[in-house]
Amino acid sequence: MKTKNTARRGNSTQNLPLQGWELFKRQKYFEAHEVWEDEWKLRTGEEKRLIQILILISAGAHHLFHRSNRPGCLQLWRKARDRSRAMADQGSNTPAIFARKLYSLSQKLVKKTEVGENPSPELRIFTNDPIMFSWLKKL
């Protein structure tokens, strides 16, 4: 674990994981991906892997909603699903709990997108998850 990373991006000074979360909530998926990538570079171990899954989900949303690139989106969301499933199977430790949430989300996103349904409701539900917010706040 590392010390809390606070950096200046744009006009605010804020914890990078939370800044990414706020951008994601506002559907600024590319920007969220960029902020989380800055944080990912500073992390190690399970935290790094969890942030990478968030990056994949955010990049996939950018591909789908801003570039109309459904195949690219699905490729990224499948990677997120597979990586989160591998972490979720590791037991009941804290990272596994968050990995299960990310696995559930990515699984739903893949299923809806594969059949041509809009996955936006799943993303909105996810952004209101107080457990994910609390985890990002603690990073």
N, C-alpha and C positions, 0 to 999 in steps of 0.2 A: 504494500500500500504506500502511496505517496502523500505528500502534504497537499492540502486543498489548492487547486489551481484557480487562480483568479487572474483574468487577463482582460485587456482592453480590446474590444471589437466594436466597431461602429461608434456609437455615442455612449456606451454604457460599460461600466466595470462590473463584472458579475462572474460567478462560478460558471465555468464553461459547460459542464453537463446541463445545468439549469437553463443556460442561455440557449443551448441546442433544443431543449425541451420546449421552451417558449416559441422558438422559430417553427418547430415541428407542429405545435398546436395551431399556429397561424398558417399552416400549409406552405411554409417556406422550406420545402424539403431539401433543396439543394444547399441552402444556407445552413440548415440544421446539420446536414451531412458534413459540411466543411468545419463547423465548430466542433462536432464530435470527433472528427478526424484529428484536429489539433490536440484534443484531450487523449485520444487513443495513442498517439505517438509518445505520450508521457507515461503511459500505464504499462503494467506487466501482469502476467498471470490471468486469473479469472476475470478481473475487472476489465482488462484489455479485451478479452474475448467477448464479454457482454456488450461493451461499447461498440465493438466491431459488428455485432448483430444489429444494434440500433442503426449504425451507419448503413448496413445493407437494406434494412427496412426503409429508411429515409430515402436512399438513392433509388430504390425500387418505386417508391411513391412518386419521386420526381420524374422517372422515366414514364410512368403511366399517365400522370395527370398534367405534366408540363411538356412532354415530348411525344405523347401518344405512341410510345414504344412498349407495347404490351409484351412482346417476347423478351426484351431486355429487363422489364419489370419482373416477369416471372422467373427469369434466371436468378436475379438478385434475391427475390423472396424465397425461392427454393433453397438457396445457399443459407439464408437466415434460418429457415425452418430446420435444415439438416444440422447446422451448427448448434442451434439452441436445443434441439432434441438430444444431441450428444452430451451437452452440459446438464440438461434436466435429468438425465439418467444417473447422475453422479451422487444422488442421495438427497438428504434433507438439509444440507448446509445452505447458508444464505445465498450464494451465487446460484445454486440449483433452483431455489425458489423463484428468483427473477428469470432464470433461463426457462422455467416452465411457463411463466407468463408470456415471454417472448415467443416460445414455441407455439403456444395456443394462438397468439395473434398471427404469427406468420403462417400457420397452418390454415387459418380462416381466410387470410388474404389470398393465399395460393388457390384454395378451393373456389372462392368467389370469382377470382380473376380468370381462372381456367374455363369457367362456364359462362363468362361474359357478364357476370353481375358486378355491380358497383361496390367496391370494398370500402368506400368512404365511411359508412357507418361504423365499421370495425375500428378504423383509425380514430374516429371521434371518441368512441368508448375507451380506447386505449389511452388517449390523451387526458382523460378524466380519472385515470387510475391513481388513487392516492398512494398506493404502495410503490408504484414505479416512481412517482414524484419524490417520495421520501428517500428512496434509494439514490436517485440522482442528486438530491440535496445533500446527502452525506458524503458524496464523492469529493 
